[in-house]
Amino acid sequence: MERLLRRLFGSLRFKLSFYVGLFVFVAVVAFAIHSIDVQEKNLVNARVNAALTYSEVIKSAIWNGMMTKDRDVIRQIIKTIAQHENLQAINIYDRDGFLRYTTERGFIANPTQKADDVGNSLLRGLDSNPSVRHRFLENRRYLNVVNPLVNSPSCSTSACHSHPESHEVLGALEVTFPLKGLRTQIYNSARNTYIFAFSLFILISTVSGLGVIWLVSKPLKKLQEKARKMASGRYKPEAFRSEAYDSVAMLSQTFDEMSRQINERTRQLDESRKMYKELFEKVPCYITVIDKDYKIVRANEAFTNEFGDQVGKYCFTGRKGLDSKCENCPVEKTFASGVSKRSEEIWNPCSDDRKAYVIVHTSPILDELGEVVEVMEMSLDVTRMVRLQLELERKEEQYKSLIESVPCYLTVVDRDFRISYQNTVFTRDFGHKIGELCFKAYKGLNSRCINCPVERTFQDANNHTSEEIWSRNGSDAYIVTYTSPIHDEAGDVTSVMEMCTNVTELKLLQNELAVLGETIAGMSHTVKNILSGLAGGVYMVDSGLTQGKDDRVRVGWDMVKKNVDKVSHLVRDILYASKEREPEYEYCDFTSVLDDVCSLYEGKARKHGIDLVRDYEAIPRMSVIDPNGMHNVLSNLISNAIEACRNDTGKEAYRIAVGCETQGVDLILKVTDNGSGIPEEVRKNLFRKFFSTKGARGTGLGLVVTQKIIAEHGGTICAESIEGEGTTFIVRISSKEPDRQSASLAVSS
């Protein structure tokens, strides 16, 4: 029963009916009360108006009686009127408030009794207020009307009265009316109103109840049935109908639209659920769901295929090979903080064969209250990437070591032509130049090189090669430059690798080989001439011996000796230039060495019209030198001076001066000629092997041998020359035995 009452009182139909009925009841009661009040006022006002009218009639009758000037007539009129059933009593008062006439039984008019003594408040102030007044007496049983008697012009001028015109009110007529029928009328009107109100309440409540049942309850039951079907997934929204104008129909259409949207969202949710489930299973990484006990609740297909069925097991055992929770566990941190965490781990560390490098990302799974109940752990196997990275780092170290150890200058130049990297060889020779312009760091220039290979590589992204000459520390260096582009991920050239190889020694060797080729060709010609001379001398000797001609034999033998001497000198020069030789020091008179050499070449100089002058004095002391070596030095210098004079034309006389002086323990030897002089480009190559200006007649070894002998003595040689005017060779040596090791190093350099 209680449940039935709850359902009844809790139903929307009952609530709507109850509140509508309550509203109607209150409205009807208010209407009835208002109607009764209005009707009562109307009845009272009607009776008051009738009483006022009747009082005016009585007043007129009395006034007419007063016009007869007979008091008995007036009394008779009042007595006759008072006998009417609708009158209770009639009283007349003068202007001073004294009672003059009355119809009340047992009450005698007293001219000395004033209206104030009667207790009627309506009689107060008659002389100043001429309006008609009324009041109810004894709980509306009687109606008391006071009608003042106003002074008129006829009355004020009448001879029987002495009321001046200034007296506005002469007295008052008081009439009392019984109200027996009025209360009955009011009661009947109220009863009829209550009956009408009750009937109206019953009618409105019935109509409202039927309206609630038909217009509200029935559609709501239909909506309730739709909601049950929608909850069970069996509801299909109705087809769209025309626009509704009542609230219940609009609610139904809104419900259908909501159902369509819910069905669509449910369909999308199902598709998303399927997609996420498929993604969970097929994503190429390990995904597990872990509870607060660190046990695996769910695992995707990739994890199961790799580690087997681990559901229900601890997350740190099967895949990580541990006996307890990880020291820096991201799952524990996510449970504690409720936010995602990331870490890098090694799984199964006990087995090198199955060791896996993984990146772990954890995310919290929350319940309805926002509490973390599980953690989803996503692990990406980057073992191959890590091994490739380690291999890449190893290769980078190898390449870096290779780049650092290559025997050439290697730099990386950006698009602003500034050096961003330099190797050890470059740092050793040029210093730290990171950030500097390449052309300034390499060559000391203030602008880019003409035909710059780096610029061309930036333009066409191709390799380029160039040969350049750099001037550093007062000497030229031959450099081969190779440029290669360095690309970014988009394939654009971001920088250029510039490799520069110093090929100065190779270039010099190449030049020497070229000179050597020419020299060998010349030496071959010389050897051929010597052999021809030897053959001629042998022929002369043979023919002289055969013919018994001694003079022919002597001529032939001189030819043989001369050519043998040439061969001897050639071989000696080659030996001097090709291998080191220990000087044979001895005490000797250097003046005699000078005299021997000058005597040897005086005839040859004179033959070519050259004056060989001995411009020295006797050296007063003995010197420690290698006399044979110094003899060879002087011979080469004087021989070259004779050749310089022979090759010059345009001078009247040619002169060679041989001078010598001492400066402390040093000997200063000078050989000066006024021949053709030596050009600047030739002077740079004077002491290079196989360099000769004599063509096929020279070997290119004379000055090389000369410099070597002087270096063995710890001395120096230099040439001063003005082209077209002459040349002076200056030799400085010490006259005492030098340190052997220093001499050897000097010769090697």
C-alpha positions in Angstrom: 0.0 0.0 0.0 2.8 2.3 0.9 4.5 1.6 -2.4 1.3 2.3 -4.3 0.8 5.6 -2.5 4.4 6.6 -3.2 3.9 5.8 -6.9 0.6 7.7 -6.9 2.0 10.8 -5.1 5.2 10.6 -7.0 3.6 10.4 -10.5 3.7 13.5 -12.7 0.0 13.2 -13.4 -0.8 13.5 -9.7 1.6 16.3 -9.2 0.2 18.3 -12.2 -3.4 17.6 -11.1 -2.7 18.5 -7.5 -0.9 21.7 -8.2 -3.4 22.7 -10.9 -6.3 21.9 -8.6 -4.6 23.8 -5.8 -4.1 26.8 -8.0 -7.8 26.7 -9.2 -9.1 26.3 -5.7 -7.1 29.3 -4.4 -8.3 31.3 -7.5 -12.0 30.3 -7.0 -11.9 31.0 -3.3 -10.3 34.4 -3.9 -12.9 35.1 -6.6 -15.8 34.1 -4.3 -14.5 36.2 -1.4 -14.1 39.2 -3.7 -17.6 38.6 -5.3 -19.3 38.4 -1.8 -17.5 41.6 -0.7 -18.5 43.4 -3.8 -22.1 42.2 -3.6 -22.4 43.2 0.0 -21.0 46.6 -0.7 -23.5 47.0 -3.6 -26.5 46.0 -1.4 -25.4 48.3 1.4 -24.8 51.2 -0.9 -28.3 50.7 -2.5 -29.9 50.7 0.9 -27.9 53.8 2.0 -28.9 55.6 -1.2 -32.5 54.7 -0.7 -32.4 55.9 2.9 -30.8 59.2 1.9 -33.5 59.7 -0.8 -36.2 58.9 1.8 -34.7 61.4 4.2 -34.8 64.0 1.6 -38.5 63.3 1.1 -39.2 63.5 4.8 -37.2 66.7 4.9 -39.2 68.2 2.1 -42.5 67.2 3.9 -41.4 68.7 7.1 -40.2 71.8 5.3 -43.6 72.2 3.7 -45.2 71.8 7.1 -43.0 74.5 8.5 -44.1 76.8 5.8 -47.7 76.6 7.4 -46.2 78.2 10.5 -48.2 75.6 12.6 -46.2 73.4 14.9 -49.0 70.9 15.3 -49.1 70.4 11.6 -45.4 69.6 11.7 -45.9 67.2 14.5 -48.7 65.5 12.7 -46.6 65.1 9.5 -43.8 63.6 11.5 -46.1 61.3 13.3 -47.7 60.1 10.1 -44.4 59.5 8.4 -43.0 57.7 11.5 -45.8 55.1 11.2 -44.2 53.7 8.0 -42.7 50.2 8.6 -39.4 51.2 7.1 -38.8 53.9 9.7 -37.6 53.4 13.2 -37.5 57.0 14.5 -37.5 60.6 13.4 -35.8 63.5 15.4 -35.5 67.2 14.6 -32.8 69.3 16.1 -32.3 73.1 15.9 -29.0 74.7 14.8 -27.8 74.8 18.3 -28.2 71.0 18.6 -31.3 71.0 20.9 -33.9 68.3 20.2 -37.2 69.9 19.1 -39.3 66.9 17.8 -39.1 63.1 18.2 -41.2 60.0 17.3 -39.6 57.7 19.7 -42.1 56.3 22.2 -41.5 57.2 25.8 -39.1 59.9 24.8 -40.1 63.6 25.3 -38.4 66.4 23.5 -36.4 68.6 25.8 -35.4 72.0 24.5 -32.5 72.1 27.0 -31.1 68.7 25.8 -28.3 69.1 23.2 -27.3 66.7 20.4 -24.0 66.0 22.1 -25.8 64.6 25.1 -27.6 62.1 22.9 -24.2 60.6 21.8 -24.8 60.9 18.0 -21.5 62.0 16.5 -23.2 62.9 13.2 -25.0 65.8 14.9 -21.7 67.5 15.9 -20.7 70.6 13.9 -24.0 71.2 12.2 -23.5 75.0 12.0 -20.3 74.5 9.9 -21.0 71.3 7.9 -24.3 71.2 5.9 -23.6 67.8 4.2 -25.8 64.7 4.6 -24.3 62.0 6.9 -25.0 58.4 7.8 -23.8 55.6 10.1 -24.7 52.0 11.0 -25.9 51.1 14.4 -26.0 47.8 16.4 -23.9 45.7 14.1 -25.6 47.0 10.9 -29.1 46.4 12.3 -30.0 50.1 11.8 -29.0 52.9 9.5 -28.9 56.4 11.0 -29.1 59.4 8.5 -28.6 63.0 9.5 -29.8 65.6 6.9 -29.1 69.2 7.9 -31.9 71.8 7.4 -30.3 74.6 5.3 -31.4 78.3 5.7 -33.1 79.5 2.5 -33.7 83.1 1.4 -37.5 82.8 1.9 -36.9 81.5 5.4 -34.5 84.2 6.4 -36.9 87.0 5.3 -40.0 85.4 6.8 -41.7 87.4 9.6 -42.2 84.4 11.8 -38.6 83.6 12.2 -35.7 85.6 13.0 -32.9 83.7 11.3 -30.4 86.0 9.7 -29.0 85.1 6.4 -25.6 84.4 7.9 -27.0 81.2 9.6 -26.4 78.6 6.9 -27.9 75.7 8.9 -31.1 76.0 10.8 -31.2 72.5 12.2 -31.0 68.8 11.3 -33.4 65.9 10.5 -32.3 62.6 12.0 -33.9 59.4 10.5 -33.3 55.9 11.7 -34.0 53.0 9.3 -34.2 49.3 10.3 -32.1 46.9 8.1 -33.9 43.6 8.6 -34.1 42.5 4.9 -30.5 43.7 4.0 -28.8 41.0 6.1 -31.0 38.3 4.5 -30.1 39.6 1.1 -26.4 39.6 1.9 -26.6 36.0 3.3 -28.4 34.7 0.2 -25.9 36.4 -2.2 -22.9 34.9 -0.3 -24.5 31.5 -0.4 -25.2 31.7 -4.1 -21.6 32.8 -4.7 -20.1 29.9 -2.7 -22.3 27.4 -4.6 -21.1 28.9 -7.9 -17.5 28.9 -6.9 -17.6 25.3 -5.8 -19.3 24.2 -9.0 -16.7 26.2 -11.0 -13.8 24.5 -9.1 -15.3 21.1 -9.8 -15.6 21.9 -13.4 -12.1 23.3 -13.9 -10.5 20.5 -11.9 -12.3 17.9 -14.0 -11.3 19.6 -17.2 -7.7 20.1 -16.0 -7.4 16.5 -14.8 -8.7 15.2 -18.2 -6.3 17.5 -20.0 -3.4 16.3 -17.9 -4.3 12.7 -18.5 -4.8 13.2 -22.2 -2.4 15.9 -23.2 0.5 15.3 -20.7 0.3 11.9 -19.0 -0.2 9.9 -22.2 2.7 11.6 -24.2 4.9 11.2 -21.1 4.1 7.5 -20.9 5.1 7.3 -24.6 8.3 9.2 -23.9 9.0 6.9 -20.9 8.5 3.8 -23.2 10.9 5.4 -25.7 13.5 6.0 -23.0 13.2 2.3 -21.9 13.7 1.1 -25.5 16.6 3.6 -26.0 18.2 2.3 -22.8 18.0 -1.2 -24.0 19.2 -0.2 -27.5 15.9 -1.2 -29.2 14.5 2.3 -30.0 14.5 3.6 -33.5 13.6 7.3 -33.8 10.4 8.2 -35.7 10.7 9.8 -39.1 10.8 13.6 -39.0 7.3 15.1 -38.9 6.0 18.6 -39.4 7.0 21.2 -36.9 5.2 20.9 -33.6 3.8 23.9 -31.7 2.9 22.4 -28.3 5.5 21.7 -25.7 4.9 18.0 -25.3 5.1 17.4 -29.1 8.3 19.6 -29.2 9.7 17.5 -26.3 8.9 14.3 -28.2 10.6 15.6 -31.4 13.6 16.8 -29.3 13.7 13.3 -27.7 13.7 11.7 -31.1 16.5 14.1 -32.3 18.5 13.3 -29.1 17.9 9.6 -29.8 19.3 10.0 -33.3 22.3 11.9 -32.0 22.9 9.3 -29.3 22.6 6.5 -31.8 25.0 8.2 -34.1 27.4 8.9 -31.2 27.0 5.3 -30.0 27.8 4.1 -33.5 30.9 6.3 -33.7 31.9 5.2 -30.2 31.6 1.6 -31.3 33.7 2.3 -34.3 36.2 4.1 -32.2 36.3 1.3 -29.7 36.9 -1.2 -32.5 39.5 1.0 -34.0 41.3 1.6 -30.6 41.1 -2.1 -29.8 42.6 -2.9 -33.3 45.2 -0.2 -32.7 45.9 -1.6 -29.2 46.5 -5.0 -30.7 48.3 -4.2 -33.9 50.4 -1.1 -33.0 54.1 -2.1 -33.5 55.2 -1.5 -29.9 54.6 -3.2 -26.6 51.5 -2.1 -24.7 50.5 -3.4 -21.3 48.0 -2.3 -18.6 49.4 -2.7 -15.1 47.4 -2.5 -11.8 48.5 -1.2 -8.5 50.1 -4.6 -7.6 52.4 -4.1 -10.6 50.7 -7.1 -12.3 49.9 -7.1 -16.0 46.2 -6.9 -16.6 46.2 -6.7 -20.4 48.8 -7.0 -23.1 48.7 -6.4 -26.8 49.6 -8.8 -29.6 53.2 -7.6 -30.1 54.0 -8.0 -26.4 52.5 -11.5 -26.3 54.3 -12.6 -29.4 57.6 -11.4 -28.0 57.4 -12.3 -24.3 54.6 -14.8 -24.2 51.5 -14.7 -22.0 52.5 -12.5 -19.1 48.9 -11.5 -18.0 48.7 -11.9 -14.2 52.5 -11.8 -13.7 54.6 -9.0 -12.4 55.7 -6.5 -15.0 59.4 -6.6 -13.9 59.9 -10.4 -14.1 59.3 -11.9 -17.5 60.3 -9.0 -19.8 63.0 -7.5 -17.6 64.4 -10.5 -15.8 64.2 -8.9 -12.4 63.1 -10.2 -9.0 61.8 -6.9 -7.7 60.4 -3.6 -8.8 62.6 -1.4 -10.9 64.7 1.1 -9.0 63.4 4.1 -11.0 60.0 2.7 -12.0 57.9 5.0 -14.2 54.8 3.0 -13.4 55.2 3.8 -9.7 55.8 7.5 -10.5 52.6 7.6 -12.5 50.6 6.0 -9.8 52.0 8.5 -7.3 51.7 11.7 -9.4 48.9 10.9 -11.8 50.9 12.2 -14.8 52.7 10.6 -17.7 56.3 9.6 -17.3 59.1 8.6 -19.7 62.2 6.5 -19.3 64.8 4.5 -21.1 65.3 0.9 -20.0 67.1 -2.4 -20.8 64.9 -5.5 -20.7 66.1 -9.0 -20.0 69.6 -7.7 -19.0 70.7 -11.2 -17.9 70.8 -12.4 -21.5 73.0 -10.7 -24.0 71.3 -12.5 -26.8 67.8 -11.1 -26.0 68.9 -7.8 -24.4 66.4 -5.1 -25.6 66.8 -1.3 -25.4 63.3 0.3 -25.0 61.8 3.7 -24.5 59.0 3.5 -22.0 56.0 5.9 -21.8 53.4 5.6 -19.0 49.9 7.1 -18.9 47.4 7.0 -16.0 44.0 5.3 -16.4 41.4 7.0 -14.2 38.1 5.9 -12.7 34.9 8.0 -12.3 36.3 9.8 -9.3 39.5 10.7 -11.0 41.7 8.2 -9.1 44.4 6.3 -10.9 43.4 2.7 -10.9 45.7 1.4 -13.6 48.6 2.5 -15.7 49.1 1.9 -19.4 52.8 1.3 -20.3 53.8 1.8 -23.9 57.3 0.5 -24.8 59.1 1.0 -28.1 61.9 -1.4 -28.9 64.8 0.8 -30.1 67.4 -2.0 -29.9 68.2 -1.8 -33.6 68.3 2.0 -33.4 70.6 2.0 -30.4 73.0 -0.5 -32.1 72.9 1.6 -35.2 73.6 4.6 -33.1 76.5 2.9 -31.4 77.8 1.8 -34.8 77.3 5.3 -36.1 79.2 6.8 -33.1 82.0 4.3 -33.7 82.1 5.1 -37.4 82.0 8.8 -36.5 85.0 8.3 -34.2 86.8 6.4 -37.0 86.0 9.1 -39.5 87.0 11.8 -37.1 90.2 10.0 -36.4 90.8 9.6 -40.1 90.0 13.3 -40.7 92.3 14.3 -37.9 95.1 12.1 -39.1 95.0 12.9 -42.8 98.3 14.6 -43.9 96.5 17.6 -45.4 94.6 20.7 -44.4 90.9 19.9 -43.9 88.3 22.5 -43.1 84.6 22.9 -43.3 83.4 26.3 -44.7 79.8 27.7 -44.3 77.9 29.9 -46.7 79.5 33.0 -45.2 82.9 31.5 -46.1 83.8 31.1 -42.5 85.6 28.1 -41.1 83.3 26.0 -38.9 85.7 23.0 -38.5 89.4 22.4 -38.8 91.6 19.4 -38.4 94.8 18.9 -36.4 97.2 19.5 -39.3 95.5 22.8 -40.1 95.6 23.8 -36.5 99.3 22.9 -36.3 100.3 25.1 -39.2 97.7 27.9 -39.1 96.5 28.0 -35.5 92.9 28.2 -34.3 90.8 29.9 -37.0 87.2 28.8 -36.2 84.9 31.5 -37.3 87.4 33.3 -39.5 87.0 33.9 -43.2 88.7 31.0 -45.1 90.6 33.2 -47.6 92.0 35.3 -44.7 93.0 32.3 -42.6 94.6 30.4 -45.5 96.1 33.2 -47.6 95.9 36.4 -45.6 93.6 38.0 -48.2 90.8 40.5 -47.6 88.5 39.3 -50.3 87.4 36.0 -51.9 89.8 34.3 -54.2 89.3 34.6 -58.0 87.7 31.4 -59.4 87.1 30.2 -55.8 86.4 26.4 -55.8 84.3 26.7 -52.6 82.1 29.3 -54.2 81.7 27.1 -57.3 80.7 24.1 -55.1 78.1 26.2 -53.4 76.7 27.2 -56.8 76.5 23.8 -58.6 76.9 21.3 -55.7 79.7 19.5 -57.5 83.3 18.6 -56.6 85.9 21.0 -57.8 89.8 20.9 -57.9 92.2 23.8 -58.2 96.0 24.3 -58.0 97.1 27.4 -56.1 100.3 29.1 -54.9 100.2 30.4 -51.4 102.8 32.8 -50.0 103.6 32.1 -46.4 106.6 33.2 -44.3 108.3 34.7 -47.4 108.2 31.5 -49.4 105.8 30.0 -52.0 103.8 26.8 -51.4 102.2 24.8 -54.1 98.7 23.7 -52.9 96.2 21.3 -54.6 92.7 22.2 -53.3 89.7 19.8 -53.5 86.2 20.9 -52.5 83.2 18.6 -51.8 79.6 19.7 -50.9 77.9 18.8 -47.6 74.1 18.5 -47.8 71.4 18.8 -45.2 68.3 16.5 -45.0 66.5 18.5 -47.8 69.5 18.0 -50.1 70.6 21.6 -50.0 74.3 22.5 -49.7 74.8 24.0 -46.3 78.6 23.9 -46.2 81.7 22.8 -48.2 84.5 20.5 -47.1 87.8 22.0 -48.4 90.9 19.7 -48.5 94.2 21.3 -49.3 97.4 19.3 -49.9 100.8 20.9 -49.8 102.6 19.5 -52.9 105.5 21.9 -52.7 108.1 19.2 -52.3 106.4 17.1 -55.0 106.3 20.2 -57.3 110.0 20.8 -56.6 110.8 17.2 -57.2 108.8 17.3 -60.4 110.8 20.4 -61.5 114.0 18.7 -60.5 113.0 15.6 -62.4 112.3 17.8 -65.4 115.7 19.5 -65.0 117.3 16.1 -64.4 115.9 14.9 -67.6 117.3 17.9 -69.4 120.6 17.5 -67.5 120.8 13.8 -68.3 120.2 14.6 -72.0 123.0 17.2 -71.8 125.3 14.9 -69.8 124.6 12.1 -72.4 125.7 14.5 -75.1 128.8 15.4 -73.0 129.6 11.8 -72.4 129.1 11.1 -76.1 131.5 13.9 -76.9 134.0 12.6 -74.4 133.7 9.1 -75.8 134.1 10.5 -79.3 137.3 12.4 -78.1 138.5 9.2 -76.5 137.8 7.3 -79.7 139.7 10.0 -81.7 142.6 9.9 -79.3 142.8 6.1 -79.4 142.7 6.2 -83.2 145.5 8.7 -83.2 147.6 6.6 -80.8 146.9 3.4 -82.8 147.6 5.0 -86.1 150.8 6.7 -84.7 152.0 3.4 -83.3 151.2 1.6 -86.5 152.9 4.2 -88.6 155.7 4.8 -86.1 154.9 8.5 -85.8 155.6 9.6 -82.2 154.1 13.1 -82.7 150.8 11.5 -83.8 150.9 9.2 -80.7 151.5 12.2 -78.4 148.6 14.1 -79.9 146.4 11.1 -79.5 147.5 10.5 -76.0 146.9 14.2 -75.0 143.4 13.8 -76.4 142.9 10.6 -74.3 144.1 12.3 -71.1 142.0 15.4 -71.7 138.8 13.4 -72.1 139.7 11.1 -69.1 140.1 14.3 -67.1 136.7 15.4 -68.2 135.2 12.1 -67.2 136.9 12.4 -63.8 135.5 15.8 -63.1 132.0 14.7 -64.2 132.1 11.7 -61.9 133.5 13.7 -59.0 130.7 16.3 -59.3 128.1 13.6 -59.4 129.6 11.9 -56.4 129.8 15.2 -54.5 126.2 15.9 -55.2 124.8 12.4 -54.6 126.3 11.4 -51.3 127.7 12.9 -48.1 131.4 13.3 -47.8 133.6 13.9 -44.8 135.9 16.9 -45.4 139.7 16.1 -45.1 140.8 19.0 -42.9 144.5 19.9 -42.6 146.6 22.9 -41.8 147.6 24.6 -45.0 148.3 28.0 -46.5 145.0 29.2 -48.1 147.0 31.7 -50.2 148.7 28.8 -52.1 145.2 27.3 -52.8 144.1 30.6 -54.3 147.3 30.9 -56.4 147.0 27.3 -57.7 143.4 27.9 -58.9 144.1 31.3 -60.4 147.2 29.9 -62.2 145.0 27.1 -63.5 142.4 29.4 -65.1 144.6 32.4 -66.1 145.4 30.8 -69.5 141.8 30.0 -70.2 140.7 33.5 -69.2 143.3 35.1 -71.3 142.4 33.0 -74.3 138.8 34.5 -74.1 140.1 38.0 -73.5 139.3 38.1 -69.8 141.6 39.6 -67.2 141.8 37.4 -64.2 142.9 39.6 -61.3 144.3 38.3 -58.0 142.8 40.9 -55.6 144.1 39.4 -52.3 147.2 39.6 -50.1 149.0 36.8 -48.5 147.1 35.3 -45.5 149.5 35.7 -42.6 148.4 32.5 -40.8 147.7 28.8 -41.5 144.1 27.7 -41.9 142.3 24.5 -41.0 140.4 23.6 -44.2 139.9 20.9 -46.7 142.2 22.2 -49.5 140.8 19.8 -52.2 137.3 20.9 -51.4 138.1 24.6 -51.4 140.1 24.1 -54.6 136.9 22.7 -56.2 134.9 25.6 -54.8 137.2 28.2 -56.3 137.4 26.3 -59.6 133.6 26.2 -60.0 133.2 29.9 -59.2 136.0 31.1 -61.5 134.8 28.7 -64.3 131.3 30.1 -64.0 132.6 33.7 -64.0 134.5 33.0 -67.3 131.3 31.5 -68.8 129.3 34.6 -67.7 131.9 36.9 -69.4 131.9 34.8 -72.5 128.1 34.9 -72.8 128.0 38.7 -72.5 128.5 41.1 -75.4 128.8 44.9 -75.6 131.6 45.5 -73.1 135.1 46.6 -74.1 136.9 44.6 -71.4 136.0 41.8 -69.1 137.4 41.3 -65.7 137.3 38.6 -63.0 138.6 39.6 -59.5 139.4 37.0 -56.9 139.6 38.4 -53.4 140.1 37.1 -49.9 140.3 38.6 -46.5 140.0 37.5 -42.8 137.5 38.6 -40.2 138.6 37.0 -37.0 138.8 33.3 -37.6 136.6 33.5 -40.7 137.8 33.6 -44.3 135.8 35.9 -46.7 136.3 34.8 -50.3 134.9 36.9 -53.2 134.8 36.1 -56.9 133.5 39.1 -58.9 132.9 39.4 -62.7 131.5 42.1 -65.0 129.7 39.6 -67.2 126.0 39.3 -68.1 124.7 39.1 -64.5 122.1 36.7 -63.3 118.3 37.3 -63.8 116.1 37.3 -60.7 114.2 34.1 -61.6 117.5 32.3 -62.3 119.1 33.5 -59.0 116.3 31.7 -57.1 117.3 28.4 -58.5 121.1 28.7 -58.5 121.7 26.1 -55.8 119.1 23.6 -57.0 120.3 20.2 -58.4 120.5 19.8 -62.1 119.6 23.5 -62.7 121.9 24.9 -65.4 121.9 27.9 -67.8 124.5 26.3 -70.1 122.1 24.0 -71.8 123.7 20.7 -73.0 127.1 21.9 -71.9 126.2 22.1 -68.2 125.4 19.4 -65.6 123.6 21.6 -63.1 125.8 20.2 -60.3 128.6 22.8 -60.1 127.0 25.3 -57.6 125.3 22.4 -55.8 128.6 20.8 -55.1 130.1 24.2 -54.2 127.3 24.9 -51.7 127.7 21.4 -50.2 131.4 21.8 -49.7 131.0 25.2 -48.0 128.2 23.8 -45.8 130.6 21.0 -44.8 133.0 23.7 -43.6 130.1 25.3 -41.6 130.1 28.3 -44.0 127.7 30.2 -46.3 127.6 31.3 -49.9 125.4 34.0 -51.5 125.3 35.7 -54.8 124.9 39.4 -55.5 124.1 40.3 -59.1 122.8 43.1 -61.3 121.6 41.9 -64.6 123.8 43.3 -67.4 126.5 44.5 -65.0 128.0 41.5 -63.2 127.9 39.1 -60.3 129.7 38.6 -57.0 129.8 35.3 -55.1 130.6 35.7 -51.4 131.8 32.7 -49.4 132.3 32.8 -45.6 134.0 29.9 -43.9 135.8 29.3 -40.6 139.5 28.7 -40.8 139.4 26.1 -38.0 137.8 22.7 -37.9 134.0 23.0 -37.3 131.8 20.7 -35.2 131.2 17.6 -37.3 127.6 17.2 -36.3 126.7 20.8 -37.1 128.4 20.5 -40.5 126.5 17.3 -41.2 123.1 18.9 -40.3 123.9 21.9 -42.5 124.7 19.7 -45.4 121.5 17.7 -44.9 119.4 20.8 -44.8 
